[in-house]
Amino acid sequence: MNTEHSFIDADVLIIGGGSAGAMAAIRAKEVNPDQKVVVFEKGQMKYSGCIARGMDAMNIVAIPDIATAELYVESNSIACEGIMDEPVNYKMAERSYEMMKKLESWDVCFPKDDNGDYEVLKIHPKGRFCVTMKEPELKAILANKALDLGVLVMNRTMAVRLLKDGERISGAIGMNVRTGEMLVCRAKSVILSSGGTARFGLPDNGHLYGVYDFPGNTGDGYCLAYRAGAELSGFEYTLVYYITKDINAPLLYITLTRGATLLNAFDERRDQDHPNPAKMLLEHMDGKGPIRIRMDHLPEEKIKEIEEILFTTERPACERFHAGRDNDFRTGEIEMWPTEVYLCGGHGLTGVRVNENAETNVPGLYAAGDTSLVARGHLSGALVIGEVAAESASEYAAGNGEVTLDDDQVESFKRELETRLAQKNNPIAIEEFEFKVRRMISDYLKPPKNEYKLDRALWWMDRFRKELKTMVRVANVHDLFKCFEVENIIQSATMCAIASKERKESRWSPWHYRTDYPEKNDAEWKKHIVLTCGSVPEDVKVSYKPIIKMEGRV
Ligand SMILES: Cc1cc2nc3c(=O)[nH]c(=O)nc-3n(C[C@H](O)[C@H](O)[C@H](O)COP(=O)(O)OP(=O)(O)OC[C@H]3O[C@@H](n4cnc5c(N)ncnc54)[C@H](O)[C@@H]3O)c2cc1C
């Protein structure tokens, strides 16, 4: 592999073409059609990310006369147990209805009943915000829109380093994951929208890629931001979802909101209050699982409706999966099980800290979607904050002049690359190594946690960091990218262990449950734990930041 590079210029560079990145690209062209907008996407933008195809709901929409942005902030603050900045969440909810109408104007289907009303479900502690969507082509619609507007999409391009001009961001280095070709993009502003750390713990099905969230998301956005000097938070929020056993595919809201029943292992009903993965997980951990879904009492048309959503909009592979297990929804039941542990801003609270303009603390650097900390923002957060980031990044690009590329930063990366490529005779295959790293993450970072386990996690991650350089084989381009990904998984785990050790209380049960500090302690811990990079990436600095309120408005 040669280490020559090609070069492009951009006004706005977007890293990750998932929900947030695609919407950011569209918005950047809408606000300034003349500016050059480039997307680095690790996969193929039409089918990459959490919405590989479509989605069955937009979880947060404040529809006038049904809910308000104020009520959402109140409701989500309860769900986040107080660890939530209000202004950015308010902005997201305030623009959510406008976003839904925009999608509708692109023929995205939000079904209406005979009275012309949307189907709005209650899945939050207060208010109804979850609007049913029925759009198997959502991702292709977004990707095509961006391409039609003239966005330059570099598919199969993984961002591996951010570049800086003094304090300001100046672009990124990308590499084609199939050919290894290196591409340097000089950019006046950069938006990070490369998801969370989906490949974190090891799923029980044993497949490295058989995870709940998109497997191409390996914490790259977190690590790029961190190395560039951005503040991160919420790494102690270790999510474990509760979903269809083995395939880890969505099911819960699609079936329960259409009349399915939820039973524990003793046939006790569990669907009375609103479906709650945390409560199901607790029940499972208490030995009363697995929790199962039954639909045999539902009329045929409801079953057909569920099958249609599940087998088209969500994941077409579900049809083959359920057929293979003899799961006939008319007669049988569907078993659920805990997923692997993972980190994410959309379902969780992990991410790069941003304000209501999607700005990080690094000039010219913005973040959106699961990479950013817009607590539990889901798809609505990705789309709305994607737009907000594009508006801010475009304004910054227009108002702050040219940036200069520092060739030394590019050359330093090339030297790193050469060192990695020299690992071609090392004994351990990267897949085996990833398996071990993620097994240790499952052992020591999956809740319940305690100081002993967290110290073991840190010991292992330190060792893995060294072994990645001394033991792992890099025989081809494929191995090289896996190496970059595993490096980010290890860094995510280090940050997770440090933040988890720091928060000496239990919160978000069971997701940050510390058996050595089993009580919630608002007096001391109702604050953000913030991580920043010291002299080297493994030197993680810890500080605290207060929760930001919107006094007088909410
Ligand atoms: C299975 C599932 C079901 C969900 N259902 C719902 C729902 O019904 N309603 C709802 O509101 N929300 C739902 N969500 C949440 C919502 O989909 C996500 O919060 C949102 O889509 C995240 O968007 P994103 O752009 O941040 O991440 P993604 O859409 O995952 O995009 C990240 C992109 O970055 C790319 N990437 C990663 N690393 C790099 C790199 N180094 N360089 C270049 N590119 C990179 C990836 O290839 C990917 O395309 C669901 C999530 C999942 C996983």
The ligand as an SDF file (V2000), in Angstrom:
LIG
                    3D

 53 58  0  0  0  0  0  0  0  0999 V2000
  -32.1170   -0.4380   15.5390 C   0  0  0  0  0  0  0  0  0  0  0  0
  -32.4600    0.9810   15.8530 C   0  0  0  0  0  0  0  0  0  0  0  0
  -33.7780    1.4090   15.8020 C   0  0  0  0  0  0  0  0  0  0  0  0
  -34.0890    2.7340   16.0860 C   0  0  0  0  0  0  0  0  0  0  0  0
  -35.4020    3.1390   16.0180 N   0  0  0  0  0  0  0  0  0  0  0  0
  -35.7020    4.4250   16.2230 C   0  0  0  0  0  0  0  0  0  0  0  0
  -37.0450    4.8870   16.0620 C   0  0  0  0  0  0  0  0  0  0  0  0
  -37.9540    4.1250   15.7340 O   0  0  0  0  0  0  0  0  0  0  0  0
  -37.2970    6.2110   16.2640 N   0  0  0  0  0  0  0  0  0  0  0  0
  -36.3060    7.1000   16.6060 C   0  0  0  0  0  0  0  0  0  0  0  0
  -36.6040    8.2960   16.7730 O   0  0  0  0  0  0  0  0  0  0  0  0
  -35.0320    6.7000   16.7590 N   0  0  0  0  0  0  0  0  0  0  0  0
  -34.7060    5.3910   16.5690 C   0  0  0  0  0  0  0  0  0  0  0  0
  -33.4080    4.9690   16.6950 N   0  0  0  0  0  0  0  0  0  0  0  0
  -32.3600    5.9670   17.0320 C   0  0  0  0  0  0  0  0  0  0  0  0
  -31.9320    6.7410   15.7930 C   0  0  0  0  0  0  0  0  0  0  0  0
  -32.0430    5.9390   14.6590 O   0  0  0  0  0  0  0  0  0  0  0  0
  -30.4890    7.2170   15.9410 C   0  0  0  0  0  0  0  0  0  0  0  0
  -30.3810    7.9590   17.1310 O   0  0  0  0  0  0  0  0  0  0  0  0
  -30.0510    8.1000   14.7740 C   0  0  0  0  0  0  0  0  0  0  0  0
  -30.4070    7.5240   13.5460 O   0  0  0  0  0  0  0  0  0  0  0  0
  -28.5560    8.3260   14.8410 C   0  0  0  0  0  0  0  0  0  0  0  0
  -28.1160    9.0220   13.7080 O   0  0  0  0  0  0  0  0  0  0  0  0
  -26.5560    9.3410   13.5070 P   0  0  0  0  0  0  0  0  0  0  0  0
  -26.4410   10.0540   12.2260 O   0  0  0  0  0  0  0  0  0  0  0  0
  -26.0020    9.9340   14.7070 O   0  0  0  0  0  0  0  0  0  0  0  0
  -25.8680    7.9070   13.4060 O   0  0  0  0  0  0  0  0  0  0  0  0
  -25.9230    6.8860   12.2010 P   0  0  0  0  0  0  0  0  0  0  0  0
  -27.1980    7.0330   11.4460 O   0  0  0  0  0  0  0  0  0  0  0  0
  -25.6100    5.5440   12.7530 O   0  0  0  0  0  0  0  0  0  0  0  0
  -24.7680    7.3700   11.2280 O   0  0  0  0  0  0  0  0  0  0  0  0
  -23.4140    7.3060   11.5380 C   0  0  0  0  0  0  0  0  0  0  0  0
  -22.6710    7.1780   10.2150 C   0  0  0  0  0  0  0  0  0  0  0  0
  -21.3000    7.4640   10.4090 O   0  0  0  0  0  0  0  0  0  0  0  0
  -20.5320    6.5780    9.6160 C   0  0  0  0  0  0  0  0  0  0  0  0
  -19.2020    6.5190   10.2130 N   0  0  0  0  0  0  0  0  0  0  0  0
  -18.8290    5.9710   11.3860 C   0  0  0  0  0  0  0  0  0  0  0  0
  -17.5260    6.1970   11.6050 N   0  0  0  0  0  0  0  0  0  0  0  0
  -17.0610    6.9020   10.5550 C   0  0  0  0  0  0  0  0  0  0  0  0
  -15.7920    7.4360   10.1960 C   0  0  0  0  0  0  0  0  0  0  0  0
  -14.7190    7.2830   10.9820 N   0  0  0  0  0  0  0  0  0  0  0  0
  -15.6650    8.0890    9.0270 N   0  0  0  0  0  0  0  0  0  0  0  0
  -16.7240    8.2350    8.1880 C   0  0  0  0  0  0  0  0  0  0  0  0
  -17.9520    7.7500    8.4860 N   0  0  0  0  0  0  0  0  0  0  0  0
  -18.1110    7.1040    9.6550 C   0  0  0  0  0  0  0  0  0  0  0  0
  -21.3010    5.2810    9.6530 C   0  0  0  0  0  0  0  0  0  0  0  0
  -20.9660    4.4590    8.5650 O   0  0  0  0  0  0  0  0  0  0  0  0
  -22.7430    5.7780    9.6120 C   0  0  0  0  0  0  0  0  0  0  0  0
  -23.2370    5.8710    8.3130 O   0  0  0  0  0  0  0  0  0  0  0  0
  -33.0720    3.6400   16.4230 C   0  0  0  0  0  0  0  0  0  0  0  0
  -31.7290    3.2170   16.4650 C   0  0  0  0  0  0  0  0  0  0  0  0
  -31.4390    1.8960   16.1900 C   0  0  0  0  0  0  0  0  0  0  0  0
  -29.9930    1.4540   16.2300 C   0  0  0  0  0  0  0  0  0  0  0  0
  1  2  1  0
  2  3  1  0
  2 52  2  0
  3  4  2  0
  4  5  1  0
  4 50  1  0
  5  6  2  0
  6  7  1  0
  6 13  1  0
  7  8  2  0
  7  9  1  0
  9 10  1  0
 10 11  2  0
 10 12  1  0
 12 13  2  0
 13 14  1  0
 14 15  1  0
 14 50  1  0
 15 16  1  0
 16 17  1  0
 16 18  1  0
 18 19  1  0
 18 20  1  0
 20 21  1  0
 20 22  1  0
 22 23  1  0
 23 24  1  0
 24 25  2  0
 24 26  1  0
 24 27  1  0
 27 28  1  0
 28 29  2  0
 28 30  1  0
 28 31  1  0
 31 32  1  0
 32 33  1  0
 33 34  1  0
 33 48  1  0
 34 35  1  0
 35 36  1  0
 35 46  1  0
 36 37  1  0
 36 45  1  0
 37 38  2  0
 38 39  1  0
 39 40  1  0
 39 45  2  0
 40 41  1  0
 40 42  2  0
 42 43  1  0
 43 44  2  0
 44 45  1  0
 46 47  1  0
 46 48  1  0
 48 49  1  0
 50 51  2  0
 51 52  1  0
 52 53  1  0
M  END
$$$$
